Amino acid sequence: GRSHLRHHRRRMRHRHDQQQDHRRARHPRHRQEGWRQAGLRRPFGLRAGHAREHARRHRLRPPRRPHARPDQQLEELAIRQIVSSRTVRLSEHIPTQWFSDQGFWVYDFALPVLTLHALYNHDGQYLKHWLEMCPMKQFTTLDTHDGIGIVDVKDLLPDEEIEKVKEQMYSQGANVKKIYSSEAYHNLDIYQVNTTYYSALGNNDKAYLLARAIQFFAPGIPQVYYVGMLAGSNDIALMEQTKNGRDINRHYYSKEEVAKEQERPVVQELKKLMTLRNTHPAFSLEGTIQVNSANDLLTITRTFGNDSITLHANLTTYDYTIE
């Protein structure tokens, strides 16, 4: 009985040593460099003659990779297909269309600058091109908690037009200055201009409402930032206090301010546009869009079934009608 017990204990100690050796061997330093290269002693329980062979065997074993989740596999497959496809151009907006075609929702960050370009230059040709090619399965924006992105219109505007519209933001905007998008205000993204959309349009109520009307007629579901909802202008005081350029578009509204701002005609008209966009059946994502542009006149028609609605806009006077 005693000899059997001693034999059982030796077997248990040997199994324990093997388990410990296996845990140590899985350590990256043990697999990649070996104990001798790492300056480590051999693990307890391995004889000196076996240590080098054990280290060599585990060092050559490829690292284990955890199983990817189904959603990760789908994302990796989508990325591989984009990279391998010879017909897909890897610019800022083409992957957006491709992902939308695969059923993914995307954001339209090109619309803000294209709309500014149309309103600054009284010409809707580039805006028309984008409205006809962008997907329905997207969220549209004119403003966010960050600045207005310039890089998103790469290949949608010629390079000289991109520089032109960026300079126009500074020259035609209200309290929009280059220094607000520089290192002096902790802005490390050279592709953004820090301003509210309302101030980018010179705090002009008519231009701002037309910009929102264009957004609401564009393909997708419109998203309105809270400062944009109240047609907020640049908050210079907050930006100077924090020295963060993006805070120019992050005003802290009190309850009293919110109530007061909603009495402004521009905000009341914006709310009417939002109600129209949310209730008219022609804005269905299953519908179609038709865009016409001639000189400074822009026409956008949304149709779904027997329902249709049309925006007629003058890009010079900023007057518009909806029928």
N, C-alpha and C positions, 0 to 999 in steps of 0.2 A: 503494500500500500504506500509506504513512504517513497520508494523509488518511483512509483507511478506519479506521485504528487510532484516530486522534483522534476521529472521529465515534462510534466504539464506546465510547470512554472517556467522552465527553460524555453518551451515553445511559445508561451505568452510573451516573454521578454523579447524573443527573437522577432515575433510579429510586431510588437511595439516598436522595436528598432527599425524594422523595415518601413513602417508607417512614417516614422520621424524622418528617415532618409528620403522618402518620397516627397514629403512636404518641403524639405530643404532643397531638394533638386529642382522643384518647380519655381524657386526664386530666380528672377531674371539674371542676377549676377552669377548664380551657379550655372545656369544654362548657357549664357553667352560668353562668359569669360573663363569659367572653370574655377575650381577652388584655388589652384596655385596662382593663376593670374590675379585673382581678387585678393590674394594675401590672406586667405582663410584656412583654418585647419579643417581636416576632413571631418565629416559628421561622425558623431558617436555611433559605434556599432559597425562601421565599415572598416575592413582591414585596409592597410596601406596599399596593397597590391590591387585591390578592387576599386579604389577611389578614383584613379585616373580614368579607368574604363567607364565607370558610372557617370563621371562628369562629362566625358566625351559623348556618351550616348544621349544624355539629356540636353547637352549643348546643341546638338544637331537636330533635336526635335523642333518642328515649327511651333511658334507660339499659338496657343489656343485662342480662338475667336468666339465670343459669345454669340448665340443665335440671335439674328436681327428680328425685330418685331415685324409683323406684316406691313404696317404703315411705313417703317423704315425701308423695307424691301421695295415697296412701291415707289418711294421717293428716289431711291438709288437707281431703280430701273428707268424712271422718267429722266433723271439727269444723264444716265448713260445714253439713252436714246437721243437726247438733245445734242450731246457732244458728238455722237457717231453719225448723226444725220448730216448729209452734205447739203441738204436743201434749207436747213435752218441757219439763219444768220444770228450769231451771238451778240446782239446789241441789247440795249436796255429794254426795249419794248417787245421784240419778237418772242422771247421766252414767255412773256406775259400772255400773249395770244396762245402759244402752244399749251401752256398749263391750263388755260381756260378751256381749250378744246378737250383736254383730258378730264374735265369735270371739276377742276379746282377753281375756287373763287380767288380773284386777284384784285389789286388796287390799281387805279388809274392815276399815276402821278404825273403824266404828261399833260393832262388837261389844263392845269393851272397856268403854265407858261404859254401854251398855245392860245388860250383865251386872252391872256394879257397881250400877246403879240397881235391878235386880231383887233383888239380894242385900241391899242396904241397906234397901230398902223392902218386902221380902217380897211383891213384886207382879211378875208376869211378863207383863202385858198388852202393854207396849211392846216387850219382847224378842220375844214371840210374833209380833207384827206384822212385825218385821224378819226373823225367821227364815223366815217364809212368803213374803217378797217378794225376799229377796236371791238372787243367782245362784249356781249350782253351780260355775261356772267362776271361782273366786276363791281367794285365799289368806287364811285367817283368822288374826288375831293378837289377843293380849291385851296384849302388851308388845313394845317394840322398844328400840333404843339411845337413843331420845328419850323424852320424857315421854308421858303419856296425853293424847291429843287430845280436846278438848272440842267443837270446831267440827264434827266429823264427825257429830254426832247432831242437827245443826240440822234441823228439820222432822220428825225421828223422835221427839223429845221436845218437849213444850211448853217455852217459854222459862223458865217458873218451875221446871219440873222439872230443866232443865239447870243452873240456878243452885243448886238444891237438892242435886243429886248432887255438884256441885263442892264445895260446903261440907261435904258428908258425907265427902268424901275427907280433908278436914283434921280433921274432928271424930272420925271413926271409924278413920282410918288410923293406923299406927304410925310416929311420927317424920315425919309429913307436915305441912309448914308452908308457909304462903303465901310467906314470905320466900325459900324455896328455888326459887320460880318467879318471882322478881323480878329487877330490874336488879342487885341486890346480888350475885347469883350469875350475872351475864352471861346472863340469860335474856331474850331479846327477843321471844319468842313468848308472847303473853298468853293463847293458846288451849290451852296445855298445862300439865299439872300434873306436876311432877317427883317421881317415886316409882317404886319397883318395884311390880309388881302384887300381890305377896305382902304388902307393907307397906300397900298401899291397902286390903287386906282385914284389917288389924289383925294381920298375922302369924298368922292363924287357919288351921290346917291344913285343917279341914273345909270352910270357905268357899272356900279356894283350890282344893281338889280338885274341888269342885262346879263352880267357874268353869271349870276345865279340861275337865270332863266336858261342860259345855254347849258349849264351843268345839269339842270333838271330834265332837259330834253335829250341829253347825251345818253348813249347806251349804258345800262347798269343801274345800280341803286345809289342815289346821291347820299353823301355823308356831309353834314355841316358841323364844323368845329364850333365850340360854344362862343368863342370870341367873334367868329363870323356870324353866328346866329344873331348877335346883338350889334352887328356892323361896328365892331370895335376898332378904334384907331390905335396907333402905336403907343405903348405905355413906356415913355422915355424915363419916367421917374423910377419905375420898378427896375428897369434895365440898368440905370445908373447906380441904384442901390446895391444890386447883386453883382454887377459887372459881368452878367451873362447875357450875351446878345440875343439868345432865344427868348428870354423873358420879356422882350418887347411885344410878344404875342401871347402872353400868359397873364393877363390882368386878373387880379383878384376882385371879383364883383361882390359887393355887399347885397343883401336882400333889397335894400332901398334902391341901389343902382340898377338892379335887374328890373324892378318895377318901373323905374323912370325911363330906362332905355327902351322898354317895350312900348312906350307912348310915342316914340319917334316914328314918323311916316315910313321911313325906309324899312324899319323892322316890321311894321304892320303889313307892308306890301310883301315883304319876304315871307311872312307867315301865310299869306294868301297863296303865294306860289307853292309853298310846301303842301298846303291843303290840296291844291289842284293836282300836284304830282302824286299825292298819296291816294287820290280817289278816282282819277280818270282811268278808264279801262285800257285806253290806247297805249299806256306806258307799260303794259305787260312785257316781261322779258321774253315771252314767246312771240312778240310782235316784230315789226320791221322798222327801219329808219331810212329816210331819204333826205339828202342834204343838197342844197343848191347855193352857190356863191357866185355873185357877179359884182365886181367892183366892191363897194362898201355895203352891199345888201347880202344878208344871210337868211336862208329859209331852212327850217328843220321840221320835218313831218314824221310823227310817230303813228304807226298803224297797227291795230290788232283786230282781226276779224272785220266787222262792219264799223268799228270805231276808229276815228283818226283825230289828231289834233296837230296844229301847225303854229310854229313860232316864226313871225316875220320881224327881222331885226335890221336896224340901220346902225352900222358900226362906226359912223361918224357922229351922228347926233345922239346915239344911245337910246333912241326911241324904239319901242317894240310893241307888237300886238300879238295876241294869242286867239286863234279861232279854231 
